[in-house]
């Protein structure tokens, strides 16, 4: 039967306007002690104070602010140390994909006996973590719906996933209002990443009717709402874009992704650039490589966006003024990029079997 061997959903998902006002109530169901992980934007828009004021004085709640960049193994250790000071019973991530990935990994490894690198390299996690609650403030990563956290190992210069079933969010809070203060560029990069994830999941060689259903719905929602959400920030478009990103996360958690994420993880460990930007500029080269292998799925996606799929992606990149940031940079460690991309689990799910020539083609297109 054409169904994933295993399907994992967050235990509870709340999707409605103003749902962020229920954060404290949802957290306190797990206990009165916890850690809030967030980005700088939560402080700038004064949402941090609003959220903290939801908790009663008797609650012991600490905060950890991510400064910038993508999460690292060392940062997981620092978060766990901070959480243990308050004897945390839960960890909540309120932010973009990096915040959610960090919170997810810290909650999952809270009681782990080994250092995070051990588990990133395939070590077995035997200890049970503490509940993780996800509140995305960008529509892009889909991290709220998955069991993996993408983390950089600075010592080895690689960007890999920490993956465990126990990492899945116990609760997800989707509130489109949290996206209103997101800057245009950040929102467009994140939204294009969500679009990439819907696309890669839909065409994945591991796709089933189940993952395809969520992926195609994600493609439709994102396509319809990406421009109005980024340009006008209407409540309906923001909520729909956020839901599309969530559906893409559900889809690729069952099917995996493709060569875009295979190469993006490699490039992300070498260049200090937004993940969504890297994925955006790899979108068109991936379509060119995969078009023959997609079969009828290319036509289905074209129908879903109301025009030729490749032309639609080119149109969106032009609308967002997204150009390759690599054009003015030197291509470093080409051999390592190629090898790492070919070894990636994401690349393995690509509909066309990727070889070194394909990776070199993508590099030539973006550099």
ZAKOL-689886 format. One record per residue (C-alpha): x, y, z; residue number from 1. Coordinates in nm, 3 decimals. Layout:
// ZAKOL-689886
<node c1="X" c2="Y" c3="Z" i="NUM"/>
...
***
This chain:
// ZAKOL-689886
<node c1="0.000" c2="0.000" c3="0.000" i="1"/>
<node c1="0.132" c2="0.347" c3="-0.098" i="2"/>
<node c1="0.162" c2="0.489" c3="0.253" i="3"/>
<node c1="0.466" c2="0.592" c3="0.462" i="4"/>
<node c1="0.593" c2="0.316" c3="0.690" i="5"/>
<node c1="0.566" c2="0.557" c3="0.980" i="6"/>
<node c1="0.388" c2="0.891" c3="1.026" i="7"/>
<node c1="0.463" c2="1.124" c3="1.314" i="8"/>
<node c1="0.257" c2="1.433" c3="1.394" i="9"/>
<node c1="0.299" c2="1.689" c3="1.671" i="10"/>
<node c1="0.068" c2="1.589" c3="1.956" i="11"/>
<node c1="-0.130" c2="1.913" c3="1.941" i="12"/>
<node c1="-0.143" c2="2.193" c3="1.685" i="13"/>
<node c1="-0.320" c2="2.523" c3="1.750" i="14"/>
<node c1="-0.388" c2="2.732" c3="1.439" i="15"/>
<node c1="-0.574" c2="3.058" c3="1.491" i="16"/>
<node c1="-0.535" c2="3.432" c3="1.516" i="17"/>
<node c1="-0.405" c2="3.536" c3="1.856" i="18"/>
<node c1="-0.296" c2="3.184" c3="1.952" i="19"/>
<node c1="0.031" c2="3.329" c3="2.087" i="20"/>
<node c1="-0.169" c2="3.461" c3="2.383" i="21"/>
<node c1="-0.211" c2="3.099" c3="2.494" i="22"/>
<node c1="0.163" c2="3.019" c3="2.513" i="23"/>
<node c1="0.185" c2="3.020" c3="2.893" i="24"/>
<node c1="-0.121" c2="2.799" c3="2.937" i="25"/>
<node c1="0.013" c2="2.543" c3="2.691" i="26"/>
<node c1="0.359" c2="2.541" c3="2.854" i="27"/>
<node c1="0.233" c2="2.522" c3="3.212" i="28"/>
<node c1="0.055" c2="2.196" c3="3.135" i="29"/>
<node c1="0.404" c2="2.041" c3="3.145" i="30"/>
<node c1="0.512" c2="2.214" c3="3.466" i="31"/>
<node c1="0.596" c2="2.555" c3="3.613" i="32"/>
<node c1="0.967" c2="2.556" c3="3.518" i="33"/>
<node c1="1.085" c2="2.616" c3="3.166" i="34"/>
<node c1="1.311" c2="2.788" c3="2.916" i="35"/>
<node c1="1.208" c2="3.018" c3="2.632" i="36"/>
<node c1="1.448" c2="3.026" c3="2.337" i="37"/>
<node c1="1.397" c2="3.316" c3="2.098" i="38"/>
<node c1="1.566" c2="3.546" c3="1.849" i="39"/>
<node c1="1.641" c2="3.917" c3="1.869" i="40"/>
<node c1="1.321" c2="4.010" c3="1.685" i="41"/>
<node c1="1.111" c2="3.902" c3="1.982" i="42"/>
<node c1="1.285" c2="4.167" c3="2.192" i="43"/>
<node c1="1.266" c2="4.435" c3="1.922" i="44"/>
<node c1="0.891" c2="4.401" c3="1.876" i="45"/>
<node c1="0.832" c2="4.376" c3="2.254" i="46"/>
<node c1="0.662" c2="4.037" c3="2.218" i="47"/>
<node c1="0.906" c2="3.888" c3="2.470" i="48"/>
<node c1="0.765" c2="4.101" c3="2.753" i="49"/>
<node c1="0.408" c2="4.019" c3="2.652" i="50"/>
<node c1="0.481" c2="3.646" c3="2.659" i="51"/>
<node c1="0.668" c2="3.656" c3="2.990" i="52"/>
<node c1="0.382" c2="3.853" c3="3.146" i="53"/>
<node c1="0.148" c2="3.564" c3="3.065" i="54"/>
<node c1="0.322" c2="3.346" c3="3.325" i="55"/>
<node c1="0.225" c2="3.367" c3="3.693" i="56"/>
<node c1="0.484" c2="3.502" c3="3.938" i="57"/>
<node c1="0.526" c2="3.155" c3="4.090" i="58"/>
<node c1="0.649" c2="3.009" c3="3.760" i="59"/>
<node c1="1.026" c2="2.978" c3="3.707" i="60"/>
<node c1="1.084" c2="3.076" c3="3.345" i="61"/>
<node c1="1.421" c2="3.168" c3="3.196" i="62"/>
<node c1="1.500" c2="3.304" c3="2.849" i="63"/>
<node c1="1.783" c2="3.242" c3="2.603" i="64"/>
<node c1="1.829" c2="3.482" c3="2.311" i="65"/>
<node c1="1.997" c2="3.363" c3="1.991" i="66"/>
<node c1="2.209" c2="3.640" c3="1.844" i="67"/>
<node c1="2.251" c2="3.534" c3="1.480" i="68"/>
<node c1="2.368" c2="3.263" c3="1.245" i="69"/>
<node c1="2.273" c2="2.899" c3="1.248" i="70"/>
<node c1="2.276" c2="2.679" c3="1.562" i="71"/>
<node c1="2.589" c2="2.491" c3="1.659" i="72"/>
<node c1="2.665" c2="2.189" c3="1.876" i="73"/>
<node c1="2.830" c2="2.414" c3="2.135" i="74"/>
<node c1="2.517" c2="2.629" c3="2.150" i="75"/>
<node c1="2.306" c2="2.325" c3="2.232" i="76"/>
<node c1="2.532" c2="2.262" c3="2.532" i="77"/>
<node c1="2.494" c2="2.624" c3="2.649" i="78"/>
<node c1="2.115" c2="2.605" c3="2.618" i="79"/>
<node c1="2.096" c2="2.281" c3="2.815" i="80"/>
<node c1="2.317" c2="2.431" c3="3.087" i="81"/>
<node c1="2.085" c2="2.735" c3="3.105" i="82"/>
<node c1="1.777" c2="2.512" c3="3.118" i="83"/>
<node c1="1.923" c2="2.303" c3="3.400" i="84"/>
<node c1="1.976" c2="2.612" c3="3.615" i="85"/>
<node c1="1.599" c2="2.652" c3="3.633" i="86"/>
<node c1="1.540" c2="2.274" c3="3.637" i="87"/>
<node c1="1.335" c2="2.309" c3="3.322" i="88"/>
<node c1="1.037" c2="2.081" c3="3.266" i="89"/>
<node c1="0.988" c2="2.206" c3="2.910" i="90"/>
<node c1="1.161" c2="2.415" c3="2.642" i="91"/>
<node c1="0.978" c2="2.637" c3="2.397" i="92"/>
<node c1="1.123" c2="2.782" c3="2.077" i="93"/>
<node c1="0.969" c2="3.107" c3="1.954" i="94"/>
<node c1="1.133" c2="3.214" c3="1.630" i="95"/>
<node c1="1.255" c2="3.101" c3="1.291" i="96"/>
<node c1="1.399" c2="2.768" c3="1.191" i="97"/>
<node c1="1.730" c2="2.815" c3="1.372" i="98"/>
<node c1="1.554" c2="2.893" c3="1.699" i="99"/>
<node c1="1.319" c2="2.596" c3="1.663" i="100"/>
<node c1="1.602" c2="2.358" c3="1.569" i="101"/>
<node c1="1.807" c2="2.469" c3="1.870" i="102"/>
<node c1="1.514" c2="2.442" c3="2.113" i="103"/>
<node c1="1.417" c2="2.104" c3="1.971" i="104"/>
<node c1="1.768" c2="1.960" c3="2.005" i="105"/>
<node c1="1.816" c2="2.101" c3="2.356" i="106"/>
<node c1="1.485" c2="1.957" c3="2.477" i="107"/>
<node c1="1.555" c2="1.620" c3="2.319" i="108"/>
<node c1="1.909" c2="1.598" c3="2.459" i="109"/>
<node c1="1.828" c2="1.753" c3="2.797" i="110"/>
<node c1="1.903" c2="1.431" c3="2.988" i="111"/>
<node c1="2.150" c2="1.281" c3="2.741" i="112"/>
<node c1="2.467" c2="1.127" c3="2.881" i="113"/>
<node c1="2.686" c2="1.210" c3="2.579" i="114"/>
<node c1="2.773" c2="1.538" c3="2.410" i="115"/>
<node c1="2.557" c2="1.646" c3="2.111" i="116"/>
<node c1="2.828" c2="1.552" c3="1.856" i="117"/>
<node c1="2.790" c2="1.187" c3="1.957" i="118"/>
<node c1="2.425" c2="1.184" c3="1.849" i="119"/>
<node c1="2.485" c2="1.390" c3="1.535" i="120"/>
<node c1="2.730" c2="1.122" c3="1.427" i="121"/>
<node c1="2.472" c2="0.846" c3="1.472" i="122"/>
<node c1="2.504" c2="0.756" c3="1.840" i="123"/>
<node c1="2.195" c2="0.606" c3="2.003" i="124"/>
<node c1="1.994" c2="0.831" c3="2.231" i="125"/>
<node c1="1.868" c2="0.625" c3="2.525" i="126"/>
<node c1="1.758" c2="0.896" c3="2.765" i="127"/>
<node c1="1.420" c2="1.068" c3="2.741" i="128"/>
<node c1="1.424" c2="1.445" c3="2.699" i="129"/>
<node c1="1.169" c2="1.704" c3="2.807" i="130"/>
<node c1="0.872" c2="1.843" c3="2.608" i="131"/>
<node c1="0.944" c2="2.079" c3="2.319" i="132"/>
<node c1="0.687" c2="2.343" c3="2.217" i="133"/>
<node c1="0.725" c2="2.513" c3="1.877" i="134"/>
<node c1="0.603" c2="2.863" c3="1.791" i="135"/>
<node c1="0.729" c2="2.961" c3="1.444" i="136"/>
<node c1="0.760" c2="3.333" c3="1.371" i="137"/>
<node c1="0.862" c2="3.276" c3="1.009" i="138"/>
<node c1="0.690" c2="3.073" c3="0.738" i="139"/>
<node c1="0.976" c2="2.872" c3="0.603" i="140"/>
<node c1="1.160" c2="2.597" c3="0.787" i="141"/>
<node c1="0.874" c2="2.360" c3="0.872" i="142"/>
<node c1="1.087" c2="2.265" c3="1.175" i="143"/>
<node c1="0.779" c2="2.269" c3="1.397" i="144"/>
<node c1="0.655" c2="1.956" c3="1.217" i="145"/>
<node c1="0.974" c2="1.747" c3="1.199" i="146"/>
<node c1="1.192" c2="1.524" c3="1.415" i="147"/>
<node c1="1.526" c2="1.666" c3="1.300" i="148"/>
<node c1="1.738" c2="1.966" c3="1.395" i="149"/>
<node c1="1.994" c2="2.098" c3="1.147" i="150"/>
<node c1="2.307" c2="2.188" c3="1.342" i="151"/>
<node c1="2.656" c2="2.306" c3="1.245" i="152"/>
<node c1="2.960" c2="2.120" c3="1.376" i="153"/>
<node c1="3.220" c2="2.398" c3="1.368" i="154"/>
<node c1="3.507" c2="2.167" c3="1.454" i="155"/>
<node c1="3.446" c2="1.952" c3="1.146" i="156"/>
<node c1="3.303" c2="2.227" c3="0.927" i="157"/>
<node c1="2.984" c2="2.035" c3="0.846" i="158"/>
<node c1="2.613" c2="2.102" c3="0.876" i="159"/>
<node c1="2.415" c2="1.789" c3="0.961" i="160"/>
<node c1="2.090" c2="1.683" c3="1.122" i="161"/>
<node c1="2.033" c2="1.554" c3="1.470" i="162"/>
<node c1="1.735" c2="1.325" c3="1.425" i="163"/>
<node c1="1.520" c2="1.137" c3="1.676" i="164"/>
<node c1="1.150" c2="1.054" c3="1.705" i="165"/>
<node c1="1.148" c2="1.195" c3="2.058" i="166"/>
<node c1="1.243" c2="1.540" c3="1.921" i="167"/>
<node c1="0.897" c2="1.594" c3="1.772" i="168"/>
<node c1="0.712" c2="1.893" c3="1.916" i="169"/>
<node c1="0.453" c2="1.807" c3="2.177" i="170"/>
<node c1="0.269" c2="2.125" c3="2.084" i="171"/>
<node c1="0.276" c2="2.362" c3="1.788" i="172"/>
<node c1="0.127" c2="2.711" c3="1.799" i="173"/>
<node c1="0.063" c2="2.872" c3="1.460" i="174"/>
<node c1="-0.030" c2="3.239" c3="1.482" i="175"/>
<node c1="0.005" c2="3.442" c3="1.161" i="176"/>
<node c1="0.017" c2="3.765" c3="1.360" i="177"/>
<node c1="0.367" c2="3.675" c3="1.477" i="178"/>
<node c1="0.493" c2="3.719" c3="1.120" i="179"/>
<node c1="0.377" c2="4.081" c3="1.087" i="180"/>
<node c1="0.700" c2="4.241" c3="1.208" i="181"/>
<node c1="0.926" c2="4.020" c3="0.997" i="182"/>
<node c1="1.144" c2="4.223" c3="0.756" i="183"/>
<node c1="1.073" c2="4.180" c3="0.383" i="184"/>
<node c1="1.398" c2="4.000" c3="0.298" i="185"/>
<node c1="1.379" c2="3.761" c3="0.592" i="186"/>
<node c1="1.019" c2="3.674" c3="0.509" i="187"/>
<node c1="1.091" c2="3.622" c3="0.138" i="188"/>
<node c1="1.393" c2="3.399" c3="0.204" i="189"/>
<node c1="1.195" c2="3.188" c3="0.452" i="190"/>
<node c1="0.892" c2="3.164" c3="0.224" i="191"/>
<node c1="1.106" c2="3.054" c3="-0.071" i="192"/>
<node c1="1.262" c2="2.788" c3="0.153" i="193"/>
<node c1="0.911" c2="2.661" c3="0.231" i="194"/>
<node c1="0.834" c2="2.659" c3="-0.142" i="195"/>
<node c1="1.151" c2="2.457" c3="-0.206" i="196"/>
<node c1="1.048" c2="2.209" c3="0.063" i="197"/>
<node c1="0.703" c2="2.162" c3="-0.085" i="198"/>
<node c1="0.859" c2="2.110" c3="-0.430" i="199"/>
<node c1="1.133" c2="1.872" c3="-0.316" i="200"/>
<node c1="0.894" c2="1.668" c3="-0.106" i="201"/>
<node c1="0.644" c2="1.640" c3="-0.392" i="202"/>
<node c1="0.902" c2="1.509" c3="-0.642" i="203"/>
<node c1="1.101" c2="1.300" c3="-0.391" i="204"/>
<node c1="1.166" c2="0.939" c3="-0.488" i="205"/>
<node c1="1.029" c2="0.851" c3="-0.141" i="206"/>
<node c1="0.700" c2="1.033" c3="-0.201" i="207"/>
<node c1="0.370" c2="0.858" c3="-0.135" i="208"/>
<node c1="0.017" c2="0.981" c3="-0.197" i="209"/>
<node c1="0.019" c2="1.091" c3="0.168" i="210"/>
<node c1="0.328" c2="1.313" c3="0.143" i="211"/>
<node c1="0.228" c2="1.430" c3="-0.205" i="212"/>
<node c1="-0.110" c2="1.546" c3="-0.074" i="213"/>
<node c1="0.049" c2="1.767" c3="0.192" i="214"/>
<node c1="0.327" c2="1.882" c3="-0.042" i="215"/>
<node c1="0.090" c2="1.985" c3="-0.321" i="216"/>
<node c1="-0.135" c2="2.168" c3="-0.076" i="217"/>
<node c1="0.176" c2="2.344" c3="0.055" i="218"/>
<node c1="0.278" c2="2.445" c3="-0.299" i="219"/>
<node c1="-0.068" c2="2.588" c3="-0.367" i="220"/>
<node c1="-0.092" c2="2.779" c3="-0.038" i="221"/>
<node c1="0.259" c2="2.919" c3="-0.064" i="222"/>
<node c1="0.222" c2="3.015" c3="-0.430" i="223"/>
<node c1="-0.109" c2="3.195" c3="-0.368" i="224"/>
<node c1="0.007" c2="3.382" c3="-0.058" i="225"/>
<node c1="0.381" c2="3.439" c3="-0.088" i="226"/>
<node c1="0.363" c2="3.778" c3="-0.263" i="227"/>
<node c1="0.070" c2="3.929" c3="-0.066" i="228"/>
<node c1="0.221" c2="3.801" c3="0.261" i="229"/>
<node c1="0.559" c2="3.957" c3="0.192" i="230"/>
<node c1="0.433" c2="4.279" c3="0.034" i="231"/>
<node c1="0.103" c2="4.358" c3="0.210" i="232"/>
<node c1="0.120" c2="4.136" c3="0.519" i="233"/>
<node c1="-0.255" c2="4.079" c3="0.531" i="234"/>
<node c1="-0.365" c2="3.851" c3="0.813" i="235"/>
<node c1="-0.518" c2="3.597" c3="0.576" i="236"/>
<node c1="-0.205" c2="3.572" c3="0.358" i="237"/>
<node c1="0.029" c2="3.544" c3="0.657" i="238"/>
<node c1="-0.181" c2="3.269" c3="0.816" i="239"/>
<node c1="-0.211" c2="3.079" c3="0.489" i="240"/>
<node c1="0.162" c2="3.106" c3="0.420" i="241"/>
<node c1="0.238" c2="2.979" c3="0.771" i="242"/>
<node c1="0.001" c2="2.686" c3="0.721" i="243"/>
<node c1="0.163" c2="2.607" c3="0.385" i="244"/>
<node c1="0.503" c2="2.595" c3="0.552" i="245"/>
<node c1="0.365" c2="2.361" c3="0.819" i="246"/>
<node c1="0.220" c2="2.129" c3="0.556" i="247"/>
<node c1="0.555" c2="2.125" c3="0.374" i="248"/>
<node c1="0.719" c2="2.021" c3="0.702" i="249"/>
<node c1="0.474" c2="1.734" c3="0.745" i="250"/>
<node c1="0.534" c2="1.628" c3="0.385" i="251"/>
<node c1="0.912" c2="1.618" c3="0.389" i="252"/>
<node c1="0.924" c2="1.454" c3="0.730" i="253"/>
<node c1="0.776" c2="1.153" c3="0.548" i="254"/>
<node c1="0.953" c2="1.180" c3="0.212" i="255"/>
<node c1="1.283" c2="1.366" c3="0.278" i="256"/>
<node c1="1.389" c2="1.646" c3="0.044" i="257"/>
<node c1="1.630" c2="1.664" c3="-0.251" i="258"/>
<node c1="1.955" c2="1.797" c3="-0.394" i="259"/>
<node c1="1.877" c2="2.160" c3="-0.308" i="260"/>
<node c1="1.897" c2="2.081" c3="0.061" i="261"/>
<node c1="2.185" c2="1.843" c3="0.002" i="262"/>
<node c1="2.399" c2="2.120" c3="-0.144" i="263"/>
<node c1="2.254" c2="2.395" c3="0.079" i="264"/>
<node c1="2.371" c2="2.220" c3="0.394" i="265"/>
<node c1="2.717" c2="2.191" c3="0.247" i="266"/>
<node c1="2.728" c2="2.556" c3="0.137" i="267"/>
<node c1="2.574" c2="2.667" c3="0.466" i="268"/>
<node c1="2.867" c2="2.527" c3="0.662" i="269"/>
<node c1="3.116" c2="2.721" c3="0.447" i="270"/>
<node c1="2.944" c2="3.055" c3="0.386" i="271"/>
<node c1="2.769" c2="3.279" c3="0.637" i="272"/>
<node c1="2.448" c2="3.318" c3="0.438" i="273"/>
<node c1="2.079" c2="3.269" c3="0.514" i="274"/>
<node c1="1.966" c2="2.912" c3="0.447" i="275"/>
<node c1="1.657" c2="3.036" c3="0.264" i="276"/>
<node c1="1.870" c2="3.250" c3="0.034" i="277"/>
<node c1="2.093" c2="2.954" c3="-0.056" i="278"/>
<node c1="1.789" c2="2.736" c3="-0.127" i="279"/>
<node c1="1.631" c2="3.012" c3="-0.335" i="280"/>
<node c1="1.923" c2="3.046" c3="-0.575" i="281"/>
<node c1="1.951" c2="2.666" c3="-0.610" i="282"/>
<node c1="1.582" c2="2.634" c3="-0.702" i="283"/>
<node c1="1.611" c2="2.695" c3="-1.077" i="284"/>
<node c1="1.922" c2="2.477" c3="-1.130" i="285"/>
<node c1="1.746" c2="2.193" c3="-0.947" i="286"/>
<node c1="1.439" c2="2.218" c3="-1.172" i="287"/>
<node c1="1.664" c2="2.203" c3="-1.480" i="288"/>
<node c1="1.838" c2="1.890" c3="-1.347" i="289"/>
<node c1="1.519" c2="1.717" c3="-1.233" i="290"/>
<node c1="1.263" c2="1.809" c3="-1.501" i="291"/>
<node c1="1.297" c2="1.487" c3="-1.702" i="292"/>
<node c1="1.284" c2="1.273" c3="-1.388" i="293"/>
<node c1="0.970" c2="1.444" c3="-1.255" i="294"/>
<node c1="0.743" c2="1.297" c3="-1.522" i="295"/>
<node c1="0.384" c2="1.417" c3="-1.488" i="296"/>
<node c1="0.460" c2="1.588" c3="-1.159" i="297"/>
<node c1="0.605" c2="1.889" c3="-1.342" i="298"/>
<node c1="0.272" c2="1.944" c3="-1.517" i="299"/>
<node c1="0.084" c2="1.896" c3="-1.190" i="300"/>
<node c1="0.297" c2="2.163" c3="-1.020" i="301"/>
<node c1="0.258" c2="2.395" c3="-1.318" i="302"/>
<node c1="-0.120" c2="2.358" c3="-1.295" i="303"/>
<node c1="-0.101" c2="2.424" c3="-0.922" i="304"/>
<node c1="0.077" c2="2.758" c3="-0.973" i="305"/>
<node c1="-0.124" c2="2.853" c3="-1.284" i="306"/>
<node c1="0.169" c2="2.871" c3="-1.526" i="307"/>
<node c1="0.493" c2="2.697" c3="-1.622" i="308"/>
<node c1="0.651" c2="2.601" c3="-1.290" i="309"/>
<node c1="1.004" c2="2.709" c3="-1.379" i="310"/>
<node c1="0.880" c2="3.044" c3="-1.508" i="311"/>
<node c1="0.681" c2="3.097" c3="-1.187" i="312"/>
<node c1="0.990" c2="3.041" c3="-0.972" i="313"/>
<node c1="1.194" c2="3.277" c3="-1.191" i="314"/>
<node c1="0.916" c2="3.535" c3="-1.159" i="315"/>
<node c1="0.916" c2="3.511" c3="-0.779" i="316"/>
<node c1="1.295" c2="3.538" c3="-0.757" i="317"/>
<node c1="1.278" c2="3.851" c3="-0.973" i="318"/>
<node c1="0.993" c2="3.997" c3="-0.763" i="319"/>
<node c1="1.199" c2="3.948" c3="-0.448" i="320"/>
<node c1="1.518" c2="4.070" c3="-0.624" i="321"/>
<node c1="1.691" c2="3.749" c3="-0.516" i="322"/>
<node c1="2.019" c2="3.701" c3="-0.703" i="323"/>
<node c1="2.298" c2="3.457" c3="-0.625" i="324"/>
<node c1="2.522" c2="3.592" c3="-0.349" i="325"/>
<node c1="2.795" c2="3.354" c3="-0.467" i="326"/>
<node c1="2.863" c2="3.539" c3="-0.795" i="327"/>
<node c1="3.112" c2="3.769" c3="-0.624" i="328"/>
<node c1="3.265" c2="3.498" c3="-0.404" i="329"/>
<node c1="3.535" c2="3.243" c3="-0.450" i="330"/>
<node c1="3.430" c2="2.880" c3="-0.475" i="331"/>
<node c1="3.602" c2="2.717" c3="-0.178" i="332"/>
<node c1="3.649" c2="2.347" c3="-0.111" i="333"/>
<node c1="3.474" c2="2.239" c3="-0.431" i="334"/>
<node c1="3.570" c2="1.874" c3="-0.384" i="335"/>
<node c1="3.434" c2="1.875" c3="-0.029" i="336"/>
<node c1="3.107" c2="2.040" c3="-0.140" i="337"/>
<node c1="3.057" c2="1.779" c3="-0.411" i="338"/>
<node c1="3.137" c2="1.486" c3="-0.180" i="339"/>
<node c1="2.921" c2="1.617" c3="0.105" i="340"/>
<node c1="2.628" c2="1.682" c3="-0.130" i="341"/>
<node c1="2.649" c2="1.331" c3="-0.275" i="342"/>
<node c1="2.655" c2="1.177" c3="0.075" i="343"/>
<node c1="2.351" c2="1.374" c3="0.193" i="344"/>
<node c1="2.030" c2="1.191" c3="0.284" i="345"/>
<node c1="1.840" c2="1.473" c3="0.115" i="346"/>
<node c1="2.029" c2="1.418" c3="-0.211" i="347"/>
<node c1="1.955" c2="1.047" c3="-0.187" i="348"/>
<node c1="1.582" c2="1.123" c3="-0.204" i="349"/>
<node c1="1.617" c2="1.333" c3="-0.521" i="350"/>
<node c1="1.411" c2="1.190" c3="-0.813" i="351"/>
<node c1="1.713" c2="1.193" c3="-1.046" i="352"/>
<node c1="2.014" c2="1.004" c3="-0.914" i="353"/>
<node c1="2.261" c2="1.285" c3="-0.854" i="354"/>
<node c1="2.623" c2="1.252" c3="-0.962" i="355"/>
<node c1="2.926" c2="1.478" c3="-0.940" i="356"/>
<node c1="2.849" c2="1.633" c3="-1.280" i="357"/>
<node c1="2.506" c2="1.745" c3="-1.153" i="358"/>
<node c1="2.653" c2="1.907" c3="-0.842" i="359"/>
<node c1="2.919" c2="2.081" c3="-1.050" i="360"/>
<node c1="2.642" c2="2.209" c3="-1.283" i="361"/>
<node c1="2.457" c2="2.360" c3="-0.986" i="362"/>
<node c1="2.777" c2="2.522" c3="-0.858" i="363"/>
<node c1="2.849" c2="2.667" c3="-1.201" i="364"/>
<node c1="2.495" c2="2.810" c3="-1.214" i="365"/>
<node c1="2.520" c2="2.990" c3="-0.881" i="366"/>
<node c1="2.889" c2="3.091" c3="-0.872" i="367"/>
***
